[in-house]
Amino acid sequence: MPQLNPSPWLAIMVFSWMTFLIVIPPKIMAHMFPNEPAPQSTEKPNTTTWNWPWL
């Protein structure tokens, strides 16, 4: 079984990782969600207690 020369494969791996780390992240980070979540109020709503008839 012939052995492969690691020199070109190392360069291919390095360039492919450079592509993944330099080109693709800005494209992903530029993505905007159509519906951003709205901040919720921190005050509690007024709720009345339920009077259970059997207690």
N, C-alpha and C positions, 0 to 999 in steps of 0.2 A: 504494500500500500504506500503510495508516494506521500511524502511530507509536503505540506504547503509552506511556501515562503511567507512568514508572518508580516513582512514589511508592507506589502500593499493592503493587506487586510486591516492592519493597525491604522493606516491612513484613512481607509474607508470608514472605520469605526469612529475615528476622531472627527472627521468631517460630518458624518451623520449626526453625532452628538452635538457638534457645534450648530448644526441646522436646527436641531430640536431645542437647544438652549437659547439661541439668539433670534431665530426667525419666528418660531411658533408662539412663544409666550406673549409678545405684544399683540398678536392677533387674538389670542384668547382673552387677554386682559381688556381689550377694546370692546368686548361684547357687552351690550347693555340689555338688561332685563326689561321687558315691556311694562311690568307692573312692580314698581318698587314698593316694599312694605311701608305703610304709614306708621309713624310712632304712636304708641298708645298712651292714653292718659294714665297718670300714676295715682289719681284719686280713686277710691273705692266707690262703686255704685251703692246707692241707698237701697237696702233690701230689708224687708220686714220679716220677722220670724213667723214661722208657721205654728199655729196652735193646734197640736194634735188632740183630737177629742177623746181618745182613749187613754191619755196619760193623766 
